[in-house]
């Protein structure tokens, strides 16, 4: 009986010590919510074709300028962005799935690299009528270790930056 009691006591102490160590190394995640404008720039066509009632767009290359408006004292989402764009547009509805990757340069040594997915709607002449996406990006350079998640509806972005500071 004594051996079993000692064994249970030792196991309990080891479990408590492990839980104590694990909780002390968990880092606090800092959430910074942001709002920004994404102003489209140039768009260079890639491959484009129609088939089976769809317009297919592949490897389009584009630029935009992102201006963070809030919080105004911590501009981590401001700068030029380069992106690629792919889409499958239903020609009857005029809308379809859009996806791609982007790099947003937020400073001399700060950038976001990520991907997005969403919906693009065009009019009968192919001009964009609505563009809504959601995306995620990893920070690089001075932003290394941070993650950005956002929604972009017709150029207005809302999102959050997640930061786990070093201990």
N, C-alpha and C positions, 0 to 999 in steps of 0.2 A: 504494500500500500504506500509506503513512504517513497519508493522509487517512482511510482506513478504520479504521486502528488508533486514531487520535485520536477518530473518531466513536464507536467501540465503548467507548472509555475514558470519554468524556463521558456516553454513555447509561448506563453502569454507575454512574458517580458520581451522576447524577441519580436513578436508581432507588434507590440506597442512601440518598440524602438524603430522598427521599419516604418510604421505609419508616421511617426514623429519626423524621421528623416525625409520621407516622401513629401510631407506637407511643407517642410521648410525649404525644399528646393523648387516647389511650384512657383513659377513667376507670375506676377500680376500682369494682366493684359490691360493696356491702356487703349481705350476706344475714343477716337476723335471723329465725330461726324462732320461731314463737309457738304457744301453745295458749290457747284461750278457751272460755267457755260462752256460748251464745246462748239466752237465756231468752225464750220467746214472750210477747207481750203481747196487744194487741187485734187482731182481724181483722174488717174491715168488708167484707161481701159486695159484689161487683160484679154482673156478669152471670153467670147460671148456667142451663144447659139440658142436657137429655139427648137424644141422637140416635144411632141406629145402635149401641147398646150402649156408648156413652161418656157420661161426665159431663164437660161443658165448663165451666170456670171462667175468667172473664176480668175483669181490672181489679179484683181484690180488693186492698184496702189494709190493711197490717198494721204493727205495731210490735213491737220486741223490745228487750231490754237485753243488751248484750254486755259480758262481764267477762273481761278477759285475765288468765290465771293464770301464764303464763310467757312471756318473762322478766318477773319481778315488778318490776324496777327501770326498765323502759322501757315504760310502758303506752300504746302507740299504737293499740290495738284495744279500747278501753274506752269505752262510752257508749251512748246511745240510738240505735236504728236505725229508719228508716222504709223500707218496701218495698212493691212491688206484686207480685202473684202471679197467674200464669196456669197452668192445668193442663188436661190431657186425661186423664181417669181411665177405664181399661177397667173396666166394671162387673162383668165376670166375674172378672177377676184382683184387682180392688180396688186396682190400682196404675197409675200413669201418669206421663207426662212433666210436669215442672213447670219454669217459668222466670220470670224477672222482673228487676227492677232494684232497687237499694237505695242509701240514703245513711246512713252511720254517722257520727254526730257524735262526734269523739274529743277535743274540747276547744273552748274559746271560739272559736278560729280554726283549727281542724283538723278535717278530715273526709275520709271515703273515699266515692267515688261509683263504683258498679260494677254488674255484672250477674252472674246465676247461672243454672245449669241443673242438673237432676237428676231424682230420682224421689220421688213421694209415694205412700204406700200408706195406705188407709183401711179401717176395719171396715165391717160391714153398715149401721151407723148414720151413717157419714160422718165418724167421729172419726179423726184421724190416728193411725196405728200406727207408721209410720216415715217419715222425711224425710231424704234425703241429697242434698246439692248440692255443686257445686264452682263457684267464682267467681273473678273478677278485679276489682280496683278500682284507680282512680288516686287518689292523694292530692291534697288541695286545702288552701289556706291554708298553715299551718305544715308540712303534710305534702306540699306540692307537690314533684313530681319523684320521688316514691316510688310503687311499685306493690305491691299486695298480691295474693297468690294463695292460695287456701284450699280446704279440703274441710270440709264440715259434715255430720256423721252424727248425727242425732237430737239436735242442739243442741251437740255437742262439736266445736269447730273446731280444725283444725291447719293451719298454713300458713307462709308466708314473706313477709317484707317485703323488697323489693329497693330499694336506695337507691344512687343515683349522685351522690355529693357534688360540688359545684362545685369547679373547680380553683382 
